[in-house]
Amino acid sequence: MPEAIEFVLLDSSYEIVGKEPVIILWGVTLDGKRIVLLDRRFRPYFYALISRDYEGKAEEVVAAIRRLSMAKSPIIEAKVVSKKYFGRPRKAVKVTTVIPESVREYREAVKKLEGVEDSLEADIRFAMRYLIDKKLYPFTAYRVRAENAGRSPGFRVDSVYTIVEDPEPIADITSIDIPEMRVLAFDIEVYSKRGSPNPSRDPVIIISIKDSKGNEKLLEANNYDDRNVLREFIEYIRSFDPDIIVGYNSNNFDWPYLIERAHRIGVKLDVTRRVGAEPSMSVYGHVSVQGRLNVDLYNYVEEMHEIKVKTLEEVAEYLGVMRKSERVLIEWWRIPDYWDDEKKRPLLKRYALDDVRATYGLAEKILPFAIQLSTVTGVPLDQVGAMGVGFRLEWYLMRAAHDMNELVPNRVKRREESYKGAVVLKPLKGVHENVVVLDFSSMYPNIMIKYNVGPDTIIDDPSECEKYSGCYVAPEVGHMFRRSPSGFFKTVLENLIALRKQVREKMKEFPPDSPEYRIYDERQKALKVLANASYGYMGWVHARWYCKRCAEAVTAWGRNLILSAIEYARKLGLKVIYGDTDSLFVTYDIEKVKKLIEFVEKQLGFEIKIDKVYKRVFFTEAKKRYVGLLEDGRMDIVGFEAVRGDWCELAKEVQEKVAEIILKTGDINRAISYIREVVRKLREGKIPITKLVIWKTLTKRIEEYEHEAPHVTAARRMKEAGYDVAPGDKIGYIIVKGHGSISSRAYPYFMVDSSKVDTEYYIDHQIVPAAMRILSYFGVTEKQLKAASSGHRSLFDFFAAKK
């Protein structure tokens, strides 16, 4: 007998059982049981778009499609349906078959039929198609009628059910108690004495674990035999039974390494909830662990542009999870030294434990947002972080299209196309005090809404504008968009923005420290991310709803908007220091800034707000390059970063310190003295050699390099010494004293004694150039950085002398 099951959806997948597809829904009941729900009723389908001149002969097209039916996966239905395609009414044939993989084969055959313009929606994955059609979203509660099949030897869950009727949503996001998710964080340490770790030879010596029940555990290899480590890891996962597994860069390193290593040593990595299945690489480059949600936190950190260095320890410190000064830090390439030395090994264990604690701490910060992003887009948690923002928005648009009876366009291969971008003013060079940054709120989405921009609203013939209550005409480019009715993008964006407004209003009903407030706050952030991605999406050549003219028109309106604001700011007497896309840097005169905001909102019809205030900010004459000191004392460095791959750690450290000295003290001499002190320490051998290692990745086999770059020479020397090197390996090298080219003096870091370091190379090609990226703008020369001390001079004196 069917019973009513109340559950929270985690993920979906499917399998072929007895020549028919079975949808698998992974979930947690509201009383905390892990379950699987099977739906055998759903079938794969796609649409054949009927050519306009064949719409009167649609049944002929249907008959031709039916004749294509194959015994291995017959066409069980072909019927004419009324849809919209780019906003225009169209006829299509919905073609339904049995085996999902056969859809691709039918798609190509159907496209060739007379009267068929194209095959559509054939590339939507079957399990996602189910979620879209049934309006199911991850981390949302549903009630479903299902028959209890009890426990199944094929699934590691409490119960398996067969769905009888479609699930129905129970309530909104905070009116029920979502069962607590079991979360497990892990991190691996690998023994590699030959450069980049290689799973075919290098053992996993430690796996550190921390879970949501507060347990912490270190799994250790038996010296250099790691079979027991992997077996204990498998046992721990199966015993704790996590719903979510988190790591840091785990999709790129930890999981692929464990998968390959387990294969090499003959251990089955049986950690999924589907008996017999092992973790595997899946779409968007994420590792799928069936029945569990594998989340790589690094995917989210990659999008945090304010964090310049994205190592685990740097990110953990930036986000307030763990200070670097309070944890053990060991360079990954020195791990073998600590493992080999019994006295140092305890320190390595503390390092491994600090790593997993930092990872779990990041999960506590990031998972709430990630979960809401998954819920809003409808994309399972393990995929939504790994995919780019364009894909996230696209899945949201695909759900909206289904609800609006719109056919989803195919993804088409296109060449990159350029178009005129945003306004970026040449900055006023120098140091400026008390500067406010004004930011247009969601400028591009609001332009798209105001002017009804979209691929379905664009008008080619001006005479057609009369039919649509007129047209909006983009400045400069002249592209026209109908005034009414609202297009697909305008409707979607209005819904997104209205939903975000509702969520933010709901937030106010709860105390800021309450769980309900936090859920709503994370959801409104997720909605904002999607809305802000809409403009970039239209100009992305991989987009299904690609529209170059739309993106071009939006930037034209954006340029017009910011230039109007700049003109009015100058009329008010505000000094405009810089402008970039949707933000303005002006002197912070409170009353005048208020008038500027009022003008933008009332006369131009767009919202603008104060984003940040700098106590002091320094601009070069270059665009997108400045260093600011915020009111709370934090440094904001944009465009100055030593981003080249061949900078050592010391060079990056020097540049950041110079920027800090310049803005916090205004003392150029102090910055010069700091550099001289670094130079002195370097010459005296007082700088740790680890700060001088330069890392570069081999992109091809050594034999394929025509020119002898330093990292290639170092890699050759590693190979000659018996080390394996391959494309993808990171080569760490040091430049040593001697004659000849720099490349000829590049040696692997572990082969170099500190006395052999060419300190003058590091001074001339690393330290001084990194500092000069900032100091050169104050008239400082390289010679000064190496010379004896001169009289005191501040940067304010410098700019005063320039006037």
C-alpha positions in Angstrom: 0.0 0.0 0.0 1.3 3.5 -0.9 2.2 5.7 2.1 2.9 9.5 2.3 6.7 10.1 2.6 7.9 13.6 3.6 11.5 14.1 2.5 14.2 16.6 1.5 15.6 16.1 -2.0 19.4 15.8 -2.2 20.2 14.5 -5.7 18.9 12.6 -8.7 20.4 10.0 -11.0 19.1 7.2 -13.2 19.8 3.6 -14.2 18.6 1.3 -16.9 16.9 -1.7 -15.2 15.3 -4.4 -17.4 15.5 -2.3 -20.6 13.7 0.7 -19.0 15.0 3.8 -17.3 14.5 4.3 -13.5 14.9 7.7 -11.9 16.6 7.6 -8.6 16.0 10.3 -6.1 18.3 10.5 -3.1 16.8 12.1 0.0 16.5 12.5 3.7 13.1 12.1 5.5 12.0 14.8 7.9 12.7 12.4 10.8 16.3 11.9 9.6 16.3 8.6 7.6 18.3 8.3 4.4 16.1 7.0 1.6 16.0 6.3 -2.1 12.9 6.9 -4.2 12.5 5.1 -7.5 10.3 6.4 -10.3 9.8 4.0 -13.2 7.1 6.1 -14.9 9.2 8.8 -16.6 10.4 8.6 -20.2 12.9 10.6 -22.2 11.7 13.0 -25.0 12.8 15.8 -27.2 11.1 18.2 -29.7 11.1 18.4 -33.5 10.5 22.0 -34.5 8.2 22.0 -37.5 9.2 24.3 -40.4 6.8 27.2 -40.8 5.8 26.1 -44.3 4.9 22.6 -42.9 2.8 23.7 -40.0 -0.3 22.8 -42.0 1.1 19.4 -42.7 2.2 18.6 -39.2 0.7 15.1 -39.2 2.9 14.2 -42.2 5.9 15.1 -40.1 4.5 13.0 -37.2 4.1 10.0 -39.5 7.6 10.3 -40.8 9.0 10.5 -37.3 7.1 7.3 -36.2 8.6 5.4 -39.2 12.1 6.0 -37.6 11.1 3.9 -34.5 13.8 1.3 -33.5 13.1 -2.0 -31.6 15.9 -1.3 -29.1 14.2 1.9 -28.0 10.9 2.4 -29.8 9.2 5.8 -30.3 6.2 5.4 -27.9 4.6 8.7 -28.7 4.9 11.5 -31.3 2.4 14.3 -30.9 2.0 17.9 -32.2 2.2 20.5 -29.5 1.9 24.3 -29.4 5.0 26.0 -28.0 6.9 29.3 -28.2 10.4 29.6 -29.7 12.2 32.9 -29.1 8.8 34.3 -28.0 7.1 33.4 -31.3 4.3 30.8 -31.4 5.5 27.6 -33.1 4.3 24.0 -33.7 6.6 21.2 -32.6 6.4 17.4 -32.3 7.1 16.0 -28.9 9.0 12.7 -29.5 9.1 10.2 -26.6 11.1 7.1 -26.5 12.3 4.6 -23.8 16.1 4.6 -23.4 17.7 8.1 -22.7 20.8 7.4 -24.8 18.7 6.8 -27.9 17.5 10.4 -27.9 20.7 11.5 -29.5 20.4 9.0 -32.3 16.8 10.0 -33.0 17.7 13.7 -32.8 20.0 13.4 -35.8 17.6 11.3 -37.8 14.7 13.6 -37.1 16.6 16.7 -38.1 17.1 15.3 -41.6 13.4 14.8 -42.2 11.5 17.1 -44.6 9.5 19.7 -42.7 11.7 19.6 -39.6 13.6 22.8 -38.9 15.6 21.5 -35.9 15.6 19.0 -33.0 15.5 20.7 -29.6 16.0 19.8 -26.0 17.6 16.5 -26.9 20.8 17.3 -24.9 19.1 17.9 -21.5 20.3 15.1 -19.2 17.6 12.6 -18.3 17.9 13.0 -14.5 17.8 16.8 -14.8 14.9 16.6 -17.3 12.9 14.8 -14.6 13.7 17.5 -12.0 12.7 20.3 -14.4 9.5 18.6 -15.5 8.4 17.7 -12.0 9.4 21.1 -10.6 11.8 19.5 -8.0 14.6 21.5 -6.3 17.4 20.2 -4.1 17.2 20.9 -0.4 13.5 21.5 -0.6 10.9 19.4 1.3 8.3 17.3 -0.6 5.5 14.9 0.2 5.1 11.9 -2.1 3.0 8.8 -2.2 5.2 5.8 -2.6 5.3 2.1 -1.9 7.9 0.8 0.6 10.3 -1.7 -0.9 12.2 -2.0 2.4 15.9 -2.2 2.4 17.7 -3.1 -0.8 21.1 -4.8 -1.1 21.9 -2.3 -3.9 21.6 0.8 -1.8 23.3 1.9 1.5 20.1 3.7 2.8 17.5 3.1 5.4 14.6 2.4 3.0 13.9 2.2 -0.7 10.5 3.4 -2.1 8.7 3.3 -5.4 7.0 6.5 -6.4 3.3 6.2 -7.2 2.4 9.9 -7.6 4.5 13.1 -8.3 6.0 14.8 -5.3 4.4 17.9 -4.0 6.2 20.7 -2.1 5.4 20.9 1.6 6.2 24.5 2.6 8.6 27.4 2.2 12.2 27.4 3.1 12.0 28.1 6.8 8.6 26.9 7.9 9.8 23.3 8.5 12.8 21.8 10.2 15.1 20.5 7.5 16.9 17.5 8.9 20.5 18.1 9.8 22.9 17.1 7.1 25.9 14.9 7.9 29.0 16.6 6.6 32.5 15.2 6.4 35.7 17.1 5.4 38.8 15.4 4.3 42.3 16.2 3.1 45.2 14.0 1.9 48.9 14.2 2.3 51.1 12.5 -0.3 54.7 11.3 -0.1 56.5 12.6 -3.2 60.2 13.1 -3.4 60.1 13.6 -7.2 58.3 16.9 -7.7 54.5 16.8 -8.4 52.9 13.8 -6.7 52.2 10.9 -9.0 49.5 8.3 -7.9 51.2 5.6 -9.9 54.2 5.7 -7.5 53.7 8.0 -4.6 51.7 6.8 -1.6 49.0 8.6 0.4 50.6 8.9 3.8 47.9 10.7 5.8 44.2 11.3 5.3 42.8 13.8 7.8 39.1 13.8 8.6 36.7 16.1 10.5 32.9 15.5 10.6 29.8 17.4 11.7 29.6 15.4 14.9 32.9 16.9 16.0 35.1 13.9 15.4 38.6 14.4 14.1 40.8 11.6 12.9 44.2 11.1 11.2 44.5 7.9 9.1 48.2 7.1 8.6 50.1 4.8 6.2 52.2 2.0 7.4 55.4 3.8 6.6 55.2 3.9 2.8 52.4 1.3 2.4 49.1 3.1 2.0 46.6 0.2 1.5 45.5 0.5 5.1 45.0 4.3 4.8 42.6 3.9 1.9 40.7 1.0 3.5 40.3 2.9 6.8 39.0 5.9 4.7 36.5 3.8 3.0 35.3 2.3 6.3 35.1 5.7 7.9 32.9 7.1 5.2 30.6 4.0 5.2 30.3 4.1 8.9 29.7 7.9 9.3 27.6 7.9 6.2 27.9 11.6 5.2 25.3 13.3 3.0 27.9 15.9 2.0 31.7 15.4 1.6 33.8 18.5 1.4 37.4 19.1 0.3 39.6 22.0 -0.9 40.7 21.5 -4.5 39.4 18.0 -4.1 37.9 17.7 -7.6 41.3 18.5 -9.1 43.6 16.7 -6.7 42.4 14.6 -3.8 39.6 12.6 -5.5 41.5 11.9 -8.8 44.5 11.0 -6.8 42.6 8.6 -4.5 40.8 7.0 -7.5 44.0 6.4 -9.4 45.9 5.3 -6.3 43.2 2.9 -5.2 43.2 1.4 -8.7 47.0 1.0 -8.7 47.2 -0.8 -5.3 44.1 -2.9 -5.9 41.7 -1.3 -3.4 38.1 -0.7 -4.4 37.1 2.8 -3.5 33.6 1.8 -2.4 32.5 4.9 -0.7 29.2 5.7 -2.5 25.6 4.9 -1.3 25.2 2.8 -4.5 26.7 -0.6 -3.8 29.4 -1.4 -6.3 29.8 2.1 -7.7 33.0 4.1 -7.2 33.6 7.9 -7.4 34.0 9.0 -11.0 34.6 12.2 -13.0 31.4 13.7 -14.2 30.1 16.8 -16.0 31.6 20.2 -15.3 34.8 18.5 -14.0 33.3 17.4 -10.7 33.7 14.0 -9.1 30.4 12.2 -8.6 30.0 10.1 -5.4 26.6 8.5 -5.9 24.1 9.2 -3.1 26.5 11.7 -1.5 27.1 15.3 -2.5 30.8 15.9 -3.1 31.6 19.6 -2.8 34.9 21.2 -3.7 35.1 24.5 -1.7 37.8 25.8 -4.0 35.2 26.2 -6.8 33.5 28.9 -4.7 36.8 30.5 -3.6 37.8 30.9 -7.3 35.0 33.3 -7.6 36.1 35.5 -4.6 38.1 38.0 -6.6 39.0 39.9 -3.5 41.1 37.0 -2.3 44.3 37.2 -4.3 46.2 34.2 -3.1 43.9 31.2 -2.9 45.9 28.6 -0.9 43.9 26.9 1.9 45.8 28.8 4.6 45.4 32.2 3.0 41.7 31.7 2.4 41.1 30.4 5.9 42.8 33.5 7.3 40.9 35.9 5.0 37.6 34.4 5.9 38.3 34.4 9.7 38.5 30.6 10.0 42.1 30.1 11.1 45.0 32.5 11.4 48.2 31.4 9.7 50.1 32.4 12.8 48.1 29.8 14.8 48.6 26.8 12.6 51.4 24.6 11.3 52.6 25.6 7.8 54.7 23.1 5.7 55.4 23.5 2.0 53.9 20.5 0.2 57.2 19.6 -1.4 58.9 19.3 2.1 56.3 16.8 3.3 58.6 13.7 2.6 61.3 15.2 4.9 58.8 15.4 7.8 57.5 11.9 7.2 61.0 10.4 7.0 62.1 12.0 10.2 60.4 10.5 13.3 61.1 13.7 15.3 59.4 15.9 12.7 56.5 13.5 11.9 54.3 14.8 14.8 54.5 18.3 13.3 53.3 16.9 9.9 50.4 15.3 11.7 49.5 18.7 13.3 49.8 20.3 9.8 47.4 17.6 8.3 44.9 18.2 11.2 45.1 22.0 10.7 44.4 21.5 7.0 41.2 19.5 7.6 40.1 21.9 10.4 40.5 24.8 8.0 38.6 22.9 5.3 35.7 22.2 7.6 35.7 25.8 8.8 35.5 27.0 5.2 32.6 24.6 4.6 30.7 26.2 7.5 31.2 29.6 5.8 30.5 28.5 2.2 28.0 25.6 2.3 25.0 27.7 3.4 25.4 29.9 0.2 26.2 26.8 -2.0 23.0 25.1 -0.7 20.9 28.1 -1.5 22.5 28.4 -5.0 21.6 24.7 -5.6 18.0 25.3 -4.5 17.5 28.5 -6.6 19.0 27.0 -9.8 17.7 23.5 -9.3 21.1 22.1 -9.9 22.4 19.4 -7.4 24.9 20.7 -4.9 27.9 18.7 -6.2 27.5 20.2 -9.7 26.5 23.8 -9.1 29.8 24.9 -7.7 31.9 23.1 -10.4 30.0 24.7 -13.3 30.6 28.2 -14.5 28.1 31.0 -13.6 26.8 31.0 -17.2 25.7 27.4 -16.8 24.1 28.1 -13.5 22.0 30.9 -15.0 21.2 28.7 -18.0 19.7 25.9 -15.9 17.6 28.6 -14.1 16.5 29.9 -17.6 15.7 26.4 -18.7 13.3 25.9 -15.8 11.7 29.3 -16.5 11.4 28.3 -20.2 9.6 25.1 -19.3 7.1 27.1 -17.0 6.6 29.7 -19.8 6.0 27.0 -22.6 9.2 28.2 -24.3 11.4 25.8 -26.3 15.0 25.8 -25.1 17.5 26.6 -28.0 20.3 24.3 -28.7 23.9 25.1 -27.8 25.7 26.1 -31.0 29.4 26.3 -31.6 30.4 29.9 -32.4 33.5 31.9 -32.8 34.3 34.5 -30.2 32.9 37.9 -31.2 34.0 41.2 -29.7 31.9 44.3 -29.2 32.5 47.7 -27.5 32.6 47.3 -23.8 32.0 49.5 -20.8 33.4 53.0 -20.0 36.7 52.8 -18.1 38.1 56.3 -17.4 41.7 57.1 -17.4 42.3 57.7 -13.6 43.7 60.9 -12.1 47.2 59.8 -11.3 48.4 60.2 -7.7 47.3 59.8 -4.1 43.8 61.0 -3.2 42.3 61.2 0.3 38.7 60.6 1.4 37.3 59.0 -1.8 33.9 57.3 -2.1 33.1 54.6 -4.6 29.5 54.8 -5.9 28.1 51.6 -7.4 25.2 51.3 -9.7 23.0 48.5 -8.3 22.7 45.6 -10.8 23.2 48.1 -13.6 23.0 45.6 -16.5 20.0 43.6 -15.3 18.1 46.8 -14.7 19.0 48.1 -18.2 17.7 44.8 -19.6 14.4 45.2 -17.7 13.9 48.8 -18.4 14.5 48.5 -22.2 13.0 44.9 -22.6 16.3 43.5 -24.0 16.4 39.9 -25.2 16.9 37.8 -28.3 13.1 37.5 -28.6 12.4 41.2 -28.4 14.9 42.6 -31.0 13.3 44.3 -33.9 15.0 44.4 -37.4 12.4 46.5 -39.3 11.6 49.9 -37.7 8.1 49.8 -39.3 7.2 46.9 -37.0 7.6 49.1 -33.9 4.1 50.4 -34.2 2.7 46.9 -33.5 4.6 46.9 -30.1 3.7 50.3 -28.7 7.0 51.6 -30.1 10.7 50.5 -29.7 13.6 51.3 -27.4 16.6 52.3 -29.4 20.1 51.7 -27.9 22.4 54.7 -28.2 25.5 54.5 -30.5 24.6 51.0 -31.9 21.0 51.7 -32.8 19.6 48.2 -32.0 15.9 48.2 -31.4 13.8 46.3 -28.9 10.0 46.2 -28.7 8.4 48.1 -25.8 5.7 45.4 -25.2 4.9 42.7 -24.4 7.7 41.8 -22.0 10.3 39.4 -23.4 11.7 36.2 -21.9 14.7 37.8 -20.2 12.7 40.8 -18.8 10.2 38.4 -17.3 12.8 36.1 -15.8 14.8 39.1 -14.4 11.7 40.8 -12.9 10.8 37.5 -11.2 14.4 37.1 -9.9 14.5 40.6 -8.6 11.0 40.5 -7.1 11.8 37.1 -5.4 15.0 38.6 -4.0 13.0 41.6 -2.6 10.5 39.2 -1.0 13.3 37.2 0.6 15.0 40.3 1.9 11.7 41.5 3.4 11.3 38.1 5.0 14.8 38.4 6.5 13.6 41.4 8.6 11.2 39.2 10.5 14.0 37.3 12.2 17.0 38.3 14.4 20.3 38.5 12.5 21.8 35.7 14.6 18.9 33.3 13.9 19.1 30.3 11.5 16.1 31.6 9.6 17.8 34.9 8.9 20.9 33.2 7.7 19.0 30.9 5.3 17.1 33.9 3.8 20.4 35.9 3.6 22.2 33.2 1.7 19.2 32.8 -0.7 19.1 36.5 -1.5 22.8 36.4 -2.3 22.2 33.4 -4.7 19.4 35.3 -6.4 21.7 38.4 -6.8 24.5 36.3 -8.4 22.0 34.9 -11.0 20.5 38.3 -11.9 24.0 39.9 -12.3 25.1 37.1 -14.6 22.3 37.7 -17.1 24.1 40.4 -19.3 27.4 38.5 -19.5 25.4 35.4 -20.4 23.9 36.9 -23.5 27.4 37.8 -24.8 28.8 34.3 -23.9 29.3 32.4 -27.2 28.4 29.1 -25.5 25.0 30.4 -24.3 21.8 28.8 -25.7 20.2 32.2 -25.7 23.2 33.9 -27.2 22.6 37.4 -28.5 25.6 39.6 -29.4 23.4 42.6 -30.4 21.6 42.4 -27.0 24.9 42.5 -25.1 26.1 45.3 -27.4 23.0 47.3 -26.7 23.2 46.8 -22.9 26.8 48.1 -22.8 25.8 51.1 -25.0 23.1 52.0 -22.5 25.5 51.4 -19.7 28.1 53.8 -21.2 25.4 56.4 -21.7 24.3 56.0 -18.1 27.7 56.3 -16.4 28.8 59.2 -18.7 25.6 61.1 -17.7 26.4 60.5 -14.0 30.0 61.7 -14.5 28.8 64.9 -16.3 26.4 65.7 -13.4 29.0 64.9 -10.8 31.4 67.5 -12.4 28.6 70.0 -12.5 28.2 69.6 -8.8 31.9 70.3 -8.3 32.8 66.7 -7.4 36.2 65.6 -8.5 35.8 62.5 -10.6 38.9 60.4 -10.0 38.0 57.2 -11.8 35.1 55.4 -13.4 34.9 51.7 -14.4 31.8 50.0 -15.9 29.2 50.5 -13.1 31.2 52.4 -10.5 32.5 55.9 -9.9 35.3 57.2 -7.6 34.7 60.7 -6.5 35.8 63.0 -3.6 33.6 62.3 -0.6 31.6 65.5 -0.1 28.6 64.2 1.7 26.0 66.7 0.5 27.1 66.7 -3.1 27.3 62.9 -3.2 23.7 62.9 -1.9 22.6 65.2 -4.8 24.4 62.9 -7.3 22.6 59.8 -5.9 19.3 61.7 -6.1 19.9 62.7 -9.7 20.8 59.1 -10.8 17.8 57.7 -9.1 15.2 60.3 -10.0 16.4 61.6 -13.4 18.1 58.6 -14.9 15.9 56.0 -13.2 18.6 53.7 -11.8 19.6 52.9 -8.2 23.1 53.9 -7.1 24.7 53.4 -3.6 27.9 54.0 -1.7 30.0 50.8 -2.0 33.1 51.7 0.0 35.1 54.7 1.3 38.8 54.9 1.0 40.8 56.9 3.6 43.5 57.1 0.9 43.8 55.7 -2.6 46.7 55.7 -5.0 46.2 55.5 -8.8 48.7 55.2 -11.6 47.8 56.5 -15.1 46.9 52.9 -16.0 43.2 51.8 -15.9 42.1 49.1 -13.4 45.2 49.6 -11.3 45.0 51.1 -7.8 45.8 50.5 -4.2 43.4 51.7 -1.5 43.3 52.0 2.3 39.8 51.3 3.5 38.3 53.0 6.6 38.7 49.8 8.7 42.5 49.7 7.9 42.3 46.9 5.3 44.3 47.1 2.0 42.5 46.9 -1.3 45.1 46.1 -4.1 43.7 46.0 -7.6 45.8 45.3 -10.7 49.2 45.6 -9.0 49.4 41.9 -8.0 52.6 40.1 -9.0 50.5 37.7 -11.1 53.3 36.4 -13.3 53.9 32.7 -12.9 57.6 33.3 -12.4 57.5 35.4 -9.2 58.8 33.8 -6.0 56.9 34.1 -2.7 59.3 36.8 -1.5 58.6 39.1 -4.5 54.8 38.9 -3.8 55.4 39.5 -0.1 57.5 42.6 -0.9 55.0 44.1 -3.2 52.2 43.8 -0.7 54.3 45.3 2.1 55.4 48.3 0.0 51.7 49.1 -0.8 50.8 48.9 2.8 53.7 51.2 3.9 52.9 53.8 1.2 49.3 54.1 2.0 49.4 53.8 5.8 52.3 56.0 6.5 52.7 58.1 3.3 56.5 57.6 3.8 58.4 56.7 0.6 61.6 56.6 2.5 60.3 53.9 4.8 59.3 51.8 1.8 62.8 52.3 0.3 64.3 51.3 3.7 62.2 48.2 3.8 63.4 47.1 0.4 67.0 47.8 1.3 66.5 45.7 4.5 65.1 42.8 2.4 68.1 43.1 0.0 70.5 43.1 2.9 68.9 40.0 4.4 69.0 38.3 1.1 72.7 39.0 0.6 73.4 37.7 4.1 71.6 34.5 3.5 68.9 35.3 6.1 65.9 34.7 3.8 64.6 31.1 3.9 65.3 29.4 0.6 61.7 28.3 0.5 60.7 31.9 -0.2 62.9 31.9 -3.3 61.5 28.9 -5.1 59.9 29.8 -8.5 57.1 27.5 -9.6 56.2 26.8 -13.2 54.1 24.0 -14.8 55.3 21.8 -17.6 52.7 22.1 -20.3 54.2 19.4 -22.6 56.9 16.7 -22.6 60.5 18.0 -22.1 61.5 16.7 -25.5 58.8 19.0 -27.1 60.3 22.2 -25.8 62.2 24.2 -28.5 63.5 26.8 -26.1 65.2 26.1 -22.9 63.1 27.9 -20.3 64.4 27.8 -16.6 61.7 25.3 -15.5 62.5 23.1 -18.4 66.2 23.0 -17.6 65.3 22.2 -14.0 63.0 19.4 -15.1 65.8 17.9 -17.3 68.1 17.9 -14.3 65.4 16.2 -12.2 65.0 13.5 -15.0 68.8 13.0 -15.1 68.7 12.4 -11.4 66.2 9.7 -11.8 63.0 11.6 -11.1 59.9 11.2 -13.2 58.5 14.4 -14.8 55.5 14.7 -17.0 53.2 17.3 -18.5 51.1 18.9 -15.8 53.9 18.6 -13.1 54.7 21.8 -11.2 58.5 22.4 -11.3 60.1 24.3 -8.5 63.4 25.8 -9.2 66.1 28.1 -7.8 68.6 30.3 -9.8 72.1 29.6 -8.7 75.4 31.6 -9.0 77.6 31.1 -12.1 78.0 32.1 -15.7 75.7 31.6 -18.6 72.0 32.3 -19.2 69.4 32.3 -16.4 68.0 29.1 -17.8 71.3 27.3 -17.6 71.5 28.2 -13.9 68.0 26.9 -12.9 68.2 23.9 -10.6 65.4 21.9 -8.8 64.9 23.5 -5.4 65.7 20.3 -3.5 69.2 20.1 -5.1 70.2 23.6 -4.0 72.1 24.7 -0.9 71.4 28.2 0.3 75.0 29.3 -0.2 74.7 28.7 -4.0 71.7 31.0 -4.5 72.3 33.8 -7.0 71.1 36.6 -4.7 71.8 39.3 -7.3 69.4 37.6 -9.7 66.6 37.7 -7.1 67.4 41.3 -6.3 67.5 42.5 -9.9 64.7 40.3 -11.4 62.4 39.6 -8.5 62.5 41.9 -5.5 63.2 45.3 -7.1 60.9 44.8 -10.1 58.0 43.8 -7.8 58.6 46.9 -5.6 59.0 49.2 -8.7 55.5 48.3 -10.0 54.4 50.7 -7.2 57.4 52.9 -6.3 58.2 53.9 -9.9 55.1 56.1 -9.9 56.7 58.2 -7.0 59.9 58.9 -8.9 61.8 56.1 -7.1 64.5 54.5 -9.2 66.0 51.0 -9.0 69.3 52.6 -8.1 67.8 54.2 -5.0 66.5 50.8 -3.7 70.0 49.5 -3.7 71.8 52.7 -2.6 72.6 54.1 0.9 69.9 55.9 2.8 68.9 59.4 1.8 66.9 62.2 3.5 63.3 61.7 4.5 60.7 62.3 1.8 56.9 61.6 1.8 54.7 60.7 -1.1 52.8 63.9 -0.4 56.0 65.9 -0.9 56.6 64.1 -4.1 53.2 65.0 -5.6 53.4 68.5 -4.2 56.6 69.0 -6.1 55.0 67.7 -9.3 52.2 70.3 -9.3 
